[in-house]
Each structure stands twice: as C-alpha cells, then as structure tokens.
Amino acid sequence: ETVLDHCSQTNVVFDSVTTVEVSNSKSIEMNCTQKVSLIKIENSSGLKLLLTKDCLDIEIITFKAFNINVCVPSNEDNTVSFCFKVLLFSAHSLCVKKLDIPQRFSTKLVDGKLVTQPWSE
C-alpha cells in the first residue's frame, strides 16, 4: 500500500501496487505503469492520474475530492506511460483520452431504491 498524505505539487510514478491512498493533498500527478487495483482519494483536489493499458481495470473511490482527471490511452499504443511531465513531455501526449471524475451527483427514488448517477446541468 502506498500513502500520500498532506502532499502538494507532487509527482509519483509507481509500478505494481494493490492500493494507493491520497488524502489532504493537492496538485498531484500519478503515473501508474503496471497493475494497480484501487486508488482512494479523500479531501484532495487537482489530481491527474495517468493509466497505461495494464491499469485499466482499476477502481477509484473518491470522498470530498475535486478536479480529479483520469488519463487513459486512446489507442493500442501504450505511449501514455511516459506522456506527461511526470517523466518527460513528448508529442505522444496526443495519444491520451482525458476523463473527469464527476463531483456532483443526482439521487432519485426509483421503485423503492435510491439510484445515484453523475449530475450535469
């Protein structure tokens, strides 16, 4: 398990870990180059998570987390692992698809059950 607590303007590159916990942090860039099962983000903002094709079955749990971006390869080429300034910047960054984790949700009562989904105006 890897823990980042009270970190600011930090770049982290990690290979195979089971869990990464980020709390009370801001402006973090994380580059997952191999298998990571779970990332927990709490009371944090401004995180960028770069995933290679080997990391795409990850689970991300957020609580009081804002401005969280997940970048995944947009093609079969795995060049995303070294795209951003975490290691070095290159033209390969165009091979990345950016996904935002929702901050706002809508919950409705449907057939006696609560159904929650991302909310947008």
C-alpha positions as CSV (number, residue, x, y, z in Angstrom):
1,E,0.0,0.0,0.0
2,T,1.2,3.5,-0.9
3,V,0.0,6.5,1.1
4,L,0.3,10.2,0.1
5,D,-0.9,12.5,3.0
6,H,-0.6,16.3,3.1
7,C,1.3,16.4,-0.2
8,S,1.3,19.4,-2.6
9,Q,2.7,19.7,-6.1
10,T,4.0,16.1,-6.1
11,N,4.7,13.7,-9.0
12,V,4.6,10.0,-8.3
13,V,5.4,7.1,-10.6
14,F,4.6,3.6,-9.4
15,D,4.6,0.1,-10.8
16,S,2.5,-2.7,-9.3
17,V,0.8,-1.9,-6.0
18,T,-2.5,-3.1,-4.6
19,T,-3.7,0.2,-3.1
20,V,-2.8,3.9,-3.3
21,E,-4.4,6.3,-0.8
22,V,-4.3,10.0,-1.3
23,S,-5.6,12.3,1.4
24,N,-5.4,16.0,2.3
25,S,-3.4,16.7,-0.9
26,K,-3.4,19.0,-3.9
27,S,-1.8,19.2,-7.3
28,I,-0.7,15.6,-7.5
29,E,0.3,13.8,-10.7
30,M,0.4,10.0,-10.5
31,N,1.6,7.7,-13.3
32,C,0.6,4.0,-13.0
33,T,2.8,1.9,-15.2
34,Q,1.6,-1.5,-14.2
35,K,-1.3,-3.1,-12.2
36,V,-3.0,-1.0,-9.5
37,S,-6.2,-2.4,-8.0
38,L,-7.5,0.5,-6.0
39,I,-7.0,4.2,-5.6
40,K,-8.7,6.1,-2.7
41,I,-8.8,9.9,-2.9
42,E,-10.1,11.8,0.1
43,N,-10.1,15.6,0.9
44,S,-7.9,16.3,-2.1
45,S,-8.0,18.4,-5.3
46,G,-6.2,18.8,-8.5
47,L,-5.1,15.2,-9.1
48,K,-4.1,13.8,-12.5
49,L,-3.9,10.1,-12.8
50,L,-2.2,8.6,-15.9
51,L,-3.0,5.0,-16.6
52,T,-1.4,2.6,-19.1
53,K,-3.4,-0.2,-20.8
54,D,-2.2,-2.5,-18.0
55,C,-4.1,-0.4,-15.3
56,L,-7.5,0.0,-16.9
57,D,-9.4,-2.3,-14.6
58,I,-8.7,0.0,-11.6
59,E,-11.3,1.0,-9.0
60,I,-11.2,4.7,-7.9
61,I,-13.0,5.7,-4.8
62,T,-13.4,9.5,-4.0
63,F,-14.6,11.4,-1.0
64,K,-14.6,15.2,-0.9
65,A,-12.3,15.1,-3.9
66,F,-12.4,17.8,-6.6
67,N,-10.8,18.3,-10.0
68,I,-9.8,14.7,-10.5
69,N,-8.7,13.7,-14.0
70,V,-8.0,10.2,-15.3
71,C,-6.0,9.9,-18.5
72,V,-6.1,6.7,-20.4
73,P,-4.6,5.5,-23.7
74,S,-6.8,6.4,-26.6
75,N,-5.3,3.7,-28.8
76,E,-3.5,0.4,-28.5
77,D,-0.1,2.1,-28.3
78,N,1.0,2.3,-24.7
79,T,3.0,5.5,-25.1
80,V,0.8,7.2,-22.4
81,S,3.0,5.8,-19.7
82,F,5.6,8.5,-20.4
83,C,3.5,11.2,-21.9
84,F,3.1,13.9,-19.3
85,K,5.7,15.9,-17.5
86,V,5.7,13.3,-14.8
87,L,8.7,11.9,-16.6
88,L,9.1,13.8,-19.9
89,F,6.8,15.6,-22.2
90,S,6.5,14.5,-25.8
91,A,4.2,14.6,-28.7
92,H,2.8,11.3,-27.6
93,S,0.6,13.1,-25.1
94,L,-1.9,13.3,-28.1
95,C,-2.5,9.6,-27.5
96,V,-4.3,10.3,-24.3
97,K,-8.0,10.5,-23.6
98,K,-8.9,12.6,-20.5
99,L,-11.8,11.5,-18.3
100,D,-13.1,13.6,-15.4
101,I,-14.5,12.0,-12.3
102,P,-17.9,13.6,-11.5
103,Q,-18.1,15.9,-8.5
104,R,-21.9,16.3,-8.5
105,F,-24.5,13.6,-8.3
106,S,-28.2,13.2,-8.5
107,T,-30.1,10.7,-6.4
108,K,-33.6,9.6,-7.2
109,L,-36.0,7.2,-5.6
110,V,-36.8,4.6,-8.3
111,D,-39.0,1.6,-7.5
112,G,-38.2,1.9,-3.8
113,K,-34.4,2.1,-4.3
114,L,-32.0,5.0,-4.4
115,V,-30.4,5.4,-7.8
116,T,-27.4,7.8,-7.9
117,Q,-25.8,9.0,-11.1
118,P,-23.5,11.8,-12.2
119,W,-25.4,15.1,-12.5
120,S,-24.8,17.8,-15.0
121,E,-26.8,21.0,-15.8
